[in-house]
Amino acid sequence: MKFDIAIIGGGPAGYTAAERAGSNGLRTILFEKKAIGGVCLNEGCIPTKTLLYSAKTLDNIKGASKYGISVTSEPMFDMEKIINRKNKTVKMLTGGVKMTVNSYGVTVVEKEAVIVGEKNGLIQVACDGDTYEVTYLMVCTGSDTVIPPIKGLPDTDYWTSKEALESVALPKSLAVIGGGVIGMEFASFFNSMGVQVHVIEMMPEILGAMDKETSAMLRSEYAKRGVKFYLNTKVTEVSNKGVTVEKDGKSSVIEADKILVSVGRKANLGQVGLDKLNIELLRNGVKVDEHMQTSHPRVYACGDITGYSMLAHTAIRESEVAINHILGVDDRMDYNYIPGVVYTNPELAGVGKTEEELAAAGISYHVQKLPMAYSGRFVAENEHGSGLCKLILNEYDCVIGCHLLGNPSSELIVIAGIAIEHGYTVEEFKKSVFPHPTVGEIFHETLFA
């Protein structure tokens, strides 16, 4: 029952750490109390993108006439088949993760584990009546949906993202409380499915800390499609009939058949036993250094539990940094080049600095931007489609931020991230050769703008 490393939590951080540790010869045990793959693979990233692709396919069929394609009857969809396909995709991918982890000799225990303490220089972890002794411990217990203290919510049959992903029956109308990434992705899906969607957001703009210009453009696009937005609006009460909101001191009711709560996520800190090792916390998560090391020299924390960058790709990189540190490989976590993506249709993506944060910090910058229509490939594939490529440059003409609206922004944003990471100036970035015709050429055009 002795291992070199125990990993608690089998999400992107946990299973990646297990793979890296096992492949490098560390005797590794991975604990997961629910399902391998964590929230991302089972209740988040993958299932939502599966549904959103079905919605995008439906959107494309509805708009086929713009491309000279005739659809002789109204396109139909089958929610049960859409949900079944989502479940099949999740099952296939979770099975793949299990197979990969097992191939590296990792011991997988699909039960809840808790930290017991430390004895004779080894950390003790208890699971299902057994005690395991490990040299290193990595805590990757993820996050939970935040349920705000709204009057009437406990007595209301509301959805979180989990229930929204499982429902075969579509409501006629949906009130989404929270206009962040999760809220907007579900707003996109249900709008495509013909549901009347209301998005209620306390802040002046949707999508939180993302670039405000592209966020406003995305909101405008969905407003044209019938989504109703309520900005600077506070929810004061809910019921099974709808949502009571307040704006500028005036109260009103938004009627809706179903309510989706998506105001954010919080780190899972309470049940894993961090206090047994006196692990230091910081704000809403576990305090870590650039190696993902906690206040205990042999305990690491990766993923949402740090409460910092709650993204699956961040968690994967963090776990790689942590395992490298254990192995003695020089590596450090850097959060300056992590892309953020909103998988709506069109997609929105950003990496590096935003104008808003630079202005707030009093840092000098300038912007070069062009509509996506400057890319011939974009025009060919997006009839009447709008979009934007925005590059943010510092006083030395180095690229420090990029924000994109338009498909396929999720695939393109990493190009800008690499440019930012390597400190490309405009003149250096200009020398990159993009194949023609591609949407990615928009970077080349914008650099010469």
Secondary structure, DSSP 8 states (H G I E B T S, - for coil): -EEEEEEE--SHHHHHHHHHHHHTT--EEEE-SS-TTHHHHHHSHHHHHHHHHHHHHHHHHHTGGGGT----S-----HHHHHHHHHHHHHHHHHHHHHHHHHTT-EEE-S-EEEEEEETTEEEEEETTEEEEEEEEEE---EEE-----BTGGGS--B-HHHHHH--S--SEEEEE--SHHHHHHHHHHHHTT-EEEEE-SSSSSSTTS-HHHHHHHHHHHHHTT-EEE-S-EEEEEETTEEEEEETTEEEEEE-SEEEE-S-EEE--SSS-GGGGT--EETTEE---TTSB-SSTTEEE-GGGGSS---HHHHHHHHHHHHHHHHT-------TT--EEE-SSS-EEEEE--HHHHHHHT---EEEEEEGGGSHHHHHHSTT---EEEEEE-TTSBEEEEEEESTTHHHHHHHHHHHHHTT-BHHHHHT----SS-TTHHHHHHHT-
